[in-house]
Amino acid sequence: MKKLVMAILVMAGITATAQDHGRNEKRGDMRNLTSEQVATIQTKKMTLALDLNKSQQAKVKTILTEEAAVRKAKMEERIAHKKEGKKVLTADEKYAMQNARLDHQIARKEQMKSILNDEQFEKWEKMNHKRKMRGNGKNKRDRKGKHSARE
């Protein structure tokens, strides 16, 4: 009986570990791309989803290229701070970071609203909301209810 229980625990551990590696490898693929390449891929995905015309594609690509460059710089900065062993952020630093992030999101939303038509913008917002909900592990853990474990 003990052998059976141990075998089940080992198999469960292997399964859980195997699932985590697949997700990290997918993210790592995008890290190796340049900001221009990331912006091109994102623009093409948005074109397929929102049926963008050529001028919209060009405008969206410039926005996404800038964002990808900023994101890459911030990622490198976080890696450098991690290697230095930087201290935990203070409450004021966290507030400033969140405030800047939200200001950036508002600005991006206004830019997208000026580029996209009403139907496209509505669809973009739905896509954005779904992506945020899917990608945020905290929301899944914090949600209470019958279906929280499955989602």
GULO-707495 format. One record per residue: residue number from 1; residue in three letters; x negated, y negated, z negated of N, C-alpha, C in turn. Coordinates in pm, whole numbers. Layout:
! GULO-707495
+--------+-------+--------+--------+--------+--------+--------+--------+--------+--------+--------+
: kedren : zavex :    n_u :    n_v :    n_w :   ca_u :   ca_v :   ca_w :    c_u :    c_v :    c_w :
+--------+-------+--------+--------+--------+--------+--------+--------+--------+--------+--------+
:    NUM :   ALA :      X :      Y :      Z :      X :      Y :      Z :      X :      Y :      Z :
...
+--------+-------+--------+--------+--------+--------+--------+--------+--------+--------+--------+
***
This chain:
! GULO-707495
+--------+-------+--------+--------+--------+--------+--------+--------+--------+--------+--------+
: kedren : zavex :    n_u :    n_v :    n_w :   ca_u :   ca_v :   ca_w :    c_u :    c_v :    c_w :
+--------+-------+--------+--------+--------+--------+--------+--------+--------+--------+--------+
:      1 :   MET :    -83 :    120 :      0 :      0 :      0 :      0 :    -87 :   -126 :      0 :
:      2 :   LYS :   -196 :   -121 :    -82 :   -286 :   -236 :    -88 :   -348 :   -263 :     47 :
:      3 :   LYS :   -384 :   -157 :    120 :   -447 :   -172 :    251 :   -350 :   -238 :    349 :
:      4 :   LEU :   -224 :   -200 :    340 :   -123 :   -257 :    429 :   -107 :   -407 :    402 :
:      5 :   VAL :   -100 :   -446 :    276 :    -85 :   -586 :    239 :   -207 :   -665 :    284 :
:      6 :   MET :   -326 :   -610 :    263 :   -449 :   -678 :    306 :   -453 :   -694 :    458 :
:      7 :   ALA :   -411 :   -592 :    530 :   -411 :   -599 :    676 :   -316 :   -709 :    724 :
:      8 :   ILE :   -200 :   -719 :    662 :   -103 :   -822 :    699 :   -159 :   -961 :    670 :
:      9 :   LEU :   -223 :   -978 :    554 :   -281 :  -1108 :    520 :   -393 :  -1147 :    616 :
:     10 :   VAL :   -476 :  -1051 :    653 :   -584 :  -1079 :    748 :   -527 :  -1118 :    883 :
:     11 :   MET :   -427 :  -1047 :    930 :   -366 :  -1079 :   1059 :   -300 :  -1217 :   1056 :
:     12 :   ALA :   -235 :  -1251 :    947 :   -172 :  -1382 :    935 :   -278 :  -1492 :    937 :
:     13 :   GLY :   -388 :  -1470 :    869 :   -497 :  -1568 :    868 :   -558 :  -1587 :   1005 :
:     14 :   ILE :   -578 :  -1479 :   1077 :   -635 :  -1486 :   1212 :   -539 :  -1560 :   1304 :
:     15 :   THR :   -412 :  -1531 :   1295 :   -313 :  -1596 :   1380 :   -309 :  -1747 :   1354 :
:     16 :   ALA :   -308 :  -1785 :   1228 :   -302 :  -1927 :   1194 :   -427 :  -2000 :   1244 :
:     17 :   THR :   -541 :  -1939 :   1229 :   -666 :  -2001 :   1274 :   -671 :  -2012 :   1425 :
:     18 :   ALA :   -626 :  -1911 :   1493 :   -629 :  -1911 :   1640 :   -541 :  -2021 :   1697 :
:     19 :   GLN :   -430 :  -2050 :   1633 :   -339 :  -2152 :   1682 :   -398 :  -2291 :   1668 :
:     20 :   ASP :   -472 :  -2318 :   1563 :   -530 :  -2449 :   1542 :   -636 :  -2483 :   1646 :
:     21 :   HIS :   -716 :  -2385 :   1686 :   -824 :  -2412 :   1782 :   -770 :  -2457 :   1917 :
:     22 :   GLY :   -662 :  -2402 :   1963 :   -607 :  -2440 :   2092 :   -569 :  -2586 :   2097 :
:     23 :   ARG :   -512 :  -2638 :   1990 :   -470 :  -2778 :   1987 :   -591 :  -2870 :   1987 :
:     24 :   ASN :   -694 :  -2836 :   1911 :   -812 :  -2922 :   1905 :   -887 :  -2925 :   2038 :
:     25 :   GLU :   -889 :  -2814 :   2109 :   -958 :  -2811 :   2237 :   -889 :  -2901 :   2338 :
:     26 :   LYS :   -756 :  -2905 :   2338 :   -684 :  -2992 :   2430 :   -717 :  -3138 :   2404 :
:     27 :   ARG :   -723 :  -3176 :   2278 :   -756 :  -3314 :   2245 :   -899 :  -3346 :   2282 :
:     28 :   GLY :   -988 :  -3251 :   2265 :  -1128 :  -3272 :   2298 :  -1149 :  -3298 :   2445 :
:     29 :   ASP :  -1066 :  -3242 :   2530 :  -1081 :  -3264 :   2673 :  -1064 :  -3410 :   2708 :
:     30 :   MET :   -970 :  -3478 :   2646 :   -944 :  -3619 :   2676 :  -1055 :  -3707 :   2618 :
:     31 :   ARG :  -1119 :  -3663 :   2512 :  -1225 :  -3743 :   2451 :  -1344 :  -3758 :   2544 :
:     32 :   ASN :  -1368 :  -3659 :   2625 :  -1485 :  -3662 :   2713 :  -1464 :  -3747 :   2837 :
:     33 :   LEU :  -1343 :  -3789 :   2864 :  -1315 :  -3870 :   2982 :  -1346 :  -4017 :   2955 :
:     34 :   THR :  -1374 :  -4091 :   3061 :  -1394 :  -4235 :   3047 :  -1258 :  -4302 :   3029 :
:     35 :   SER :  -1260 :  -4426 :   2984 :  -1133 :  -4497 :   2962 :  -1059 :  -4515 :   3095 :
:     36 :   GLU :  -1132 :  -4532 :   3204 :  -1070 :  -4546 :   3336 :   -999 :  -4416 :   3376 :
:     37 :   GLN :  -1062 :  -4303 :   3350 :  -1002 :  -4173 :   3385 :   -877 :  -4147 :   3301 :
:     38 :   VAL :   -885 :  -4177 :   3173 :   -769 :  -4159 :   3085 :   -653 :  -4246 :   3132 :
:     39 :   ALA :   -682 :  -4372 :   3167 :   -578 :  -4464 :   3213 :   -516 :  -4415 :   3344 :
:     40 :   THR :   -598 :  -4361 :   3433 :   -545 :  -4309 :   3560 :   -450 :  -4193 :   3535 :
:     41 :   ILE :   -489 :  -4101 :   3449 :   -403 :  -3986 :   3419 :   -273 :  -4032 :   3355 :
:     42 :   GLN :   -282 :  -4122 :   3257 :   -161 :  -4172 :   3191 :    -70 :  -4246 :   3288 :
:     43 :   THR :   -129 :  -4324 :   3377 :    -50 :  -4398 :   3475 :     23 :  -4302 :   3568 :
:     44 :   LYS :    -44 :  -4198 :   3612 :     20 :  -4101 :   3700 :    133 :  -4027 :   3629 :
:     45 :   LYS :    113 :  -3995 :   3502 :    220 :  -3930 :   3426 :    341 :  -4023 :   3412 :
:     46 :   MET :    314 :  -4151 :   3385 :    423 :  -4248 :   3374 :    492 :  -4268 :   3509 :
:     47 :   THR :    415 :  -4265 :   3618 :    474 :  -4280 :   3751 :    569 :  -4166 :   3779 :
:     48 :   LEU :    530 :  -4045 :   3743 :    618 :  -3930 :   3763 :    743 :  -3940 :   3677 :
:     49 :   ALA :    726 :  -3983 :   3553 :    840 :  -3988 :   3461 :    934 :  -4104 :   3490 :
:     50 :   LEU :    878 :  -4220 :   3527 :    959 :  -4342 :   3540 :    979 :  -4388 :   3683 :
:     51 :   ASP :    918 :  -4320 :   3778 :    929 :  -4355 :   3920 :    884 :  -4500 :   3944 :
:     52 :   LEU :    759 :  -4528 :   3907 :    703 :  -4662 :   3921 :    666 :  -4691 :   4066 :
:     53 :   ASN :    679 :  -4818 :   4107 :    632 :  -4857 :   4240 :    484 :  -4895 :   4230 :
:     54 :   LYS :    422 :  -4930 :   4343 :    278 :  -4957 :   4346 :    237 :  -5074 :   4258 :
:     55 :   SER :    312 :  -5183 :   4261 :    274 :  -5299 :   4179 :    289 :  -5267 :   4030 :
:     56 :   GLN :    394 :  -5193 :   3994 :    411 :  -5152 :   3855 :    295 :  -5061 :   3812 :
:     57 :   GLN :    256 :  -4969 :   3901 :    145 :  -4879 :   3869 :     18 :  -4957 :   3840 :
:     58 :   ALA :    -11 :  -5058 :   3923 :   -133 :  -5138 :   3904 :   -131 :  -5212 :   3771 :
:     59 :   LYS :    -17 :  -5272 :   3738 :     -5 :  -5347 :   3613 :    -17 :  -5255 :   3493 :
:     60 :   VAL :     51 :  -5141 :   3499 :     47 :  -5045 :   3388 :    -95 :  -4991 :   3372 :
:     61 :   LYS :   -161 :  -4965 :   3482 :   -297 :  -4909 :   3475 :   -393 :  -5007 :   3407 :
:     62 :   THR :   -380 :  -5137 :   3435 :   -468 :  -5234 :   3369 :   -445 :  -5235 :   3218 :
:     63 :   ILE :   -318 :  -5228 :   3177 :   -286 :  -5225 :   3034 :   -344 :  -5098 :   2971 :
:     64 :   LEU :   -322 :  -4985 :   3035 :   -369 :  -4858 :   2980 :   -521 :  -4849 :   2978 :
:     65 :   THR :   -587 :  -4909 :   3075 :   -734 :  -4909 :   3077 :   -788 :  -4988 :   2957 :
:     66 :   GLU :   -729 :  -5104 :   2932 :   -771 :  -5184 :   2817 :   -748 :  -5108 :   2687 :
:     67 :   GLU :   -632 :  -5045 :   2675 :   -600 :  -4970 :   2553 :   -693 :  -4852 :   2534 :
:     68 :   ALA :   -725 :  -4782 :   2643 :   -814 :  -4667 :   2633 :   -953 :  -4710 :   2589 :
:     69 :   ALA :  -1001 :  -4824 :   2639 :  -1132 :  -4874 :   2599 :  -1134 :  -4910 :   2450 :
:     70 :   VAL :  -1028 :  -4976 :   2405 :  -1017 :  -5013 :   2263 :  -1010 :  -4888 :   2176 :
:     71 :   ARG :   -929 :  -4791 :   2219 :   -914 :  -4666 :   2145 :  -1047 :  -4592 :   2134 :
:     72 :   LYS :  -1121 :  -4586 :   2242 :  -1251 :  -4518 :   2243 :  -1350 :  -4589 :   2150 :
:     73 :   ALA :  -1349 :  -4721 :   2151 :  -1438 :  -4797 :   2062 :  -1402 :  -4773 :   1916 :
:     74 :   LYS :  -1274 :  -4771 :   1885 :  -1231 :  -4747 :   1748 :  -1267 :  -4606 :   1703 :
:     75 :   MET :  -1255 :  -4510 :   1794 :  -1290 :  -4372 :   1761 :  -1439 :  -4362 :   1728 :
:     76 :   GLU :  -1523 :  -4426 :   1809 :  -1666 :  -4424 :   1783 :  -1699 :  -4494 :   1651 :
:     77 :   GLU :  -1627 :  -4600 :   1622 :  -1647 :  -4671 :   1496 :  -1611 :  -4583 :   1377 :
:     78 :   ARG :  -1498 :  -4510 :   1389 :  -1458 :  -4418 :   1281 :  -1562 :  -4308 :   1261 :
:     79 :   ILE :  -1616 :  -4256 :   1370 :  -1718 :  -4152 :   1361 :  -1842 :  -4206 :   1292 :
:     80 :   ALA :  -1883 :  -4328 :   1326 :  -2000 :  -4390 :   1264 :  -1976 :  -4411 :   1114 :
:     81 :   HIS :  -1859 :  -4458 :   1077 :  -1828 :  -4479 :    935 :  -1825 :  -4347 :    860 :
:     82 :   LYS :  -1777 :  -4244 :    925 :  -1770 :  -4113 :    861 :  -1911 :  -4059 :    835 :
:     83 :   LYS :  -2001 :  -4081 :    932 :  -2140 :  -4036 :    915 :  -2210 :  -4114 :    804 :
:     84 :   GLU :  -2177 :  -4242 :    791 :  -2236 :  -4325 :    687 :  -2180 :  -4291 :    549 :
:     85 :   GLY :  -2066 :  -4226 :    547 :  -2003 :  -4194 :    419 :  -1934 :  -4315 :    361 :
:     86 :   LYS :  -1868 :  -4392 :    446 :  -1801 :  -4515 :    403 :  -1696 :  -4485 :    296 :
:     87 :   LYS :  -1682 :  -4578 :    208 :  -1587 :  -4565 :     97 :  -1443 :  -4564 :    148 :
:     88 :   VAL :  -1352 :  -4531 :     61 :  -1210 :  -4530 :     92 :  -1164 :  -4675 :    112 :
:     89 :   LEU :  -1072 :  -4695 :    202 :  -1022 :  -4829 :    230 :   -944 :  -4885 :    112 :
:     90 :   THR :   -955 :  -5015 :     92 :   -877 :  -5080 :    -12 :   -736 :  -5104 :     40 :
:     91 :   ALA :   -648 :  -5144 :    -49 :   -510 :  -5170 :    -10 :   -502 :  -5284 :     91 :
:     92 :   ASP :   -585 :  -5387 :     72 :   -585 :  -5501 :    165 :   -634 :  -5459 :    303 :
:     93 :   GLU :   -736 :  -5373 :    308 :   -788 :  -5326 :    437 :   -684 :  -5242 :    509 :
:     94 :   LYS :   -615 :  -5155 :    434 :   -509 :  -5074 :    494 :   -397 :  -5163 :    547 :
:     95 :   TYR :   -360 :  -5262 :    470 :   -255 :  -5356 :    513 :   -295 :  -5427 :    641 :
:     96 :   ALA :   -419 :  -5475 :    646 :   -467 :  -5548 :    764 :   -467 :  -5456 :    888 :
:     97 :   MET :   -510 :  -5331 :    870 :   -513 :  -5237 :    982 :   -372 :  -5207 :   1033 :
:     98 :   GLN :   -280 :  -5181 :    941 :   -143 :  -5151 :    981 :    -77 :  -5271 :   1047 :
:     99 :   ASN :   -104 :  -5389 :    993 :    -47 :  -5511 :   1049 :    -99 :  -5534 :   1191 :
:    100 :   ALA :   -228 :  -5513 :   1213 :   -287 :  -5529 :   1346 :   -231 :  -5425 :   1443 :
:    101 :   ARG :   -214 :  -5303 :   1395 :   -159 :  -5196 :   1480 :    -16 :  -5229 :   1523 :
:    102 :   LEU :     63 :  -5276 :   1430 :    202 :  -5309 :   1462 :    211 :  -5430 :   1555 :
:    103 :   ASP :    124 :  -5529 :   1536 :    119 :  -5643 :   1627 :     85 :  -5597 :   1769 :
:    104 :   HIS :     -9 :  -5504 :   1778 :    -49 :  -5451 :   1908 :     68 :  -5376 :   1974 :
:    105 :   GLN :    142 :  -5299 :   1895 :    256 :  -5225 :   1949 :    364 :  -5320 :   1999 :
:    106 :   ILE :    387 :  -5427 :   1927 :    487 :  -5526 :   1969 :    444 :  -5592 :   2100 :
:    107 :   ALA :    316 :  -5626 :   2109 :    265 :  -5689 :   2232 :    276 :  -5593 :   2350 :
:    108 :   ARG :    243 :  -5468 :   2328 :    251 :  -5369 :   2436 :    396 :  -5351 :   2482 :
:    109 :   LYS :    487 :  -5348 :   2387 :    629 :  -5333 :   2421 :    676 :  -5450 :   2506 :
:    110 :   GLU :    634 :  -5571 :   2471 :    671 :  -5689 :   2550 :    611 :  -5683 :   2690 :
:    111 :   GLN :    485 :  -5636 :   2700 :    422 :  -5623 :   2831 :    498 :  -5522 :   2917 :
:    112 :   MET :    531 :  -5408 :   2858 :    601 :  -5305 :   2934 :    740 :  -5353 :   2975 :
:    113 :   LYS :    804 :  -5429 :   2888 :    936 :  -5481 :   2921 :    930 :  -5577 :   3039 :
:    114 :   SER :    821 :  -5652 :   3050 :    808 :  -5745 :   3163 :    774 :  -5671 :   3293 :
:    115 :   ILE :    714 :  -5553 :   3284 :    675 :  -5478 :   3404 :    788 :  -5388 :   3454 :
:    116 :   LEU :    853 :  -5319 :   3362 :    954 :  -5220 :   3399 :   1093 :  -5284 :   3412 :
:    117 :   ASN :   1178 :  -5220 :   3493 :   1317 :  -5265 :   3497 :   1389 :  -5207 :   3375 :
:    118 :   ASP :   1515 :  -5245 :   3356 :   1588 :  -5205 :   3235 :   1598 :  -5054 :   3219 :
:    119 :   GLU :   1629 :  -4985 :   3326 :   1644 :  -4840 :   3320 :   1511 :  -4773 :   3287 :
:    120 :   GLN :   1405 :  -4817 :   3352 :   1273 :  -4761 :   3327 :   1228 :  -4790 :   3184 :
:    121 :   PHE :   1255 :  -4910 :   3137 :   1214 :  -4947 :   3001 :   1286 :  -4861 :   2898 :
:    122 :   GLU :   1415 :  -4839 :   2919 :   1492 :  -4755 :   2828 :   1434 :  -4614 :   2823 :
:    123 :   LYS :   1402 :  -4560 :   2939 :   1344 :  -4426 :   2947 :   1206 :  -4423 :   2882 :
:    124 :   TRP :   1127 :  -4528 :   2902 :    993 :  -4537 :   2842 :   1004 :  -4538 :   2690 :
:    125 :   GLU :   1100 :  -4612 :   2637 :   1118 :  -4617 :   2492 :   1157 :  -4481 :   2436 :
:    126 :   LYS :   1243 :  -4409 :   2506 :   1281 :  -4276 :   2461 :   1161 :  -4182 :   2463 :
:    127 :   MET :   1081 :  -4189 :   2569 :    961 :  -4106 :   2579 :    864 :  -4140 :   2465 :
:    128 :   ASN :    848 :  -4266 :   2440 :    757 :  -4313 :   2336 :    804 :  -4266 :   2199 :
:    129 :   HIS :    933 :  -4274 :   2174 :    988 :  -4232 :   2045 :    970 :  -4081 :   2025 :
:    130 :   LYS :    998 :  -4004 :   2130 :    981 :  -3858 :   2119 :    836 :  -3821 :   2093 :
:    131 :   ARG :    744 :  -3891 :   2161 :    602 :  -3863 :   2143 :    559 :  -3894 :   2000 :
:    132 :   LYS :    607 :  -4004 :   1946 :    571 :  -4040 :   1809 :    625 :  -3938 :   1710 :
:    133 :   MET :    747 :  -3896 :   1730 :    807 :  -3800 :   1638 :    739 :  -3664 :   1647 :
:    134 :   ARG :    701 :  -3624 :   1768 :    636 :  -3495 :   1787 :    495 :  -3496 :   1731 :
:    135 :   GLY :    425 :  -3605 :   1746 :    284 :  -3610 :   1710 :    257 :  -3644 :   1565 :
:    136 :   ASN :    357 :  -3685 :   1491 :    334 :  -3729 :   1355 :    369 :  -3617 :   1258 :
:    137 :   GLY :    268 :  -3550 :   1208 :    288 :  -3438 :   1116 :    353 :  -3480 :    986 :
:    138 :   LYS :    329 :  -3604 :    941 :    388 :  -3650 :    816 :    540 :  -3646 :    824 :
:    139 :   ASN :    596 :  -3690 :    937 :    741 :  -3692 :    951 :    798 :  -3552 :    938 :
:    140 :   LYS :    729 :  -3454 :    990 :    778 :  -3317 :    983 :    777 :  -3267 :    839 :
:    141 :   ARG :    673 :  -3301 :    764 :    665 :  -3255 :    626 :    762 :  -3331 :    537 :
:    142 :   ASP :    782 :  -3459 :    565 :    865 :  -3541 :    479 :   1014 :  -3520 :    501 :
:    143 :   ARG :   1050 :  -3474 :    622 :   1192 :  -3454 :    651 :   1249 :  -3345 :    562 :
:    144 :   LYS :   1369 :  -3369 :    518 :   1436 :  -3268 :    437 :   1553 :  -3215 :    515 :
:    145 :   GLY :   1581 :  -3090 :    495 :   1697 :  -3035 :    563 :   1672 :  -2894 :    609 :
:    146 :   LYS :   1775 :  -2843 :    671 :   1779 :  -2704 :    712 :   1678 :  -2672 :    820 :
:    147 :   HIS :   1656 :  -2763 :    915 :   1574 :  -2733 :   1031 :   1433 :  -2789 :   1022 :
:    148 :   SER :   1392 :  -2840 :    908 :   1261 :  -2906 :    898 :   1145 :  -2810 :    922 :
:    149 :   ALA :   1159 :  -2685 :    885 :   1050 :  -2590 :    903 :   1032 :  -2552 :   1049 :
:    150 :   ARG :   1139 :  -2549 :   1126 :   1131 :  -2507 :   1266 :   1075 :  -2616 :   1356 :
:    151 :   GLU :   1098 :  -2740 :   1325 :   1055 :  -2850 :   1409 :    916 :  -2883 :   1382 :
+--------+-------+--------+--------+--------+--------+--------+--------+--------+--------+--------+
***
